[in-house]
């Protein structure tokens, strides 16, 4: 039986708050599509703002095509980041409680803060980077509220594109930078993801839609087709998608991302219950 948009939004937000799983919308509506999904996302956004949460940026997911087959993904996705979900590491070290999460996973990413809106249609990463204030290593903690991370493609956007928490390392200012040089460094940088001192996976900057700046271009373009959402604005913090596999996490673990070839420091995250 089909359910209305507001009902789905209320159920998803409750599952998010309580760390519980529910059936994906496509289970009761085989015709549930991307337009339906982002309509639900808009309702959730309105509900979160109504209860006092403030949007501070966006997350972009499924930019790493290497993991599409694992999740049945067919497109990148996006969602809002809030003041309640964003934190900054102190001296590149942070601690995070996993309380009220359902099935969290960790994604090492590159995040940007916008200094200006990005013009529509840009495809040159160096030109896109002229609109950023800083870049930084980040950990996004994603969480799926569908059992066993099983869903159809459009369902992914309904669950707030799996955004749960975002931890930002020490930013590197873009002021006066050689955008062509930094663009190449971001594309070619290599990331090692480790847990409790053991390397679990490796990635490269180009895993995010061939370049993390092109993930920003994707978001600009899709927002131009979604008038229910505001376009990107100066001051927003955008994280651009995992450079490695998204790996399950547990309380008691310490995770580290070390990026070589890019002038940023390693980022460490300690997880608690």
Secondary structure, DSSP 8 states (H G I E B T S, - for coil): ----HHHHHHHHHHHHHHT-----GGGT-TT--HHHHHHHHHHHHHHHHHTT--EEEEEEE--BGGGHHHHT--S-EEEEEETTTEEE-BTTEEEEE-TT-SSEEEEEEEEEEESS---TT---HHHHGGGEEEEEEEEEEEE--SGGG---TTHHHHTGGGEEEEEE---EE-TT--HHHHHHHHHH-EEEEEETTEEEEEEEGGGBTTSHHHHHHHHHHHHHT-TTS----TT-EEE---SS--EE--TT-EEEEEEESSS---EEEEEE-
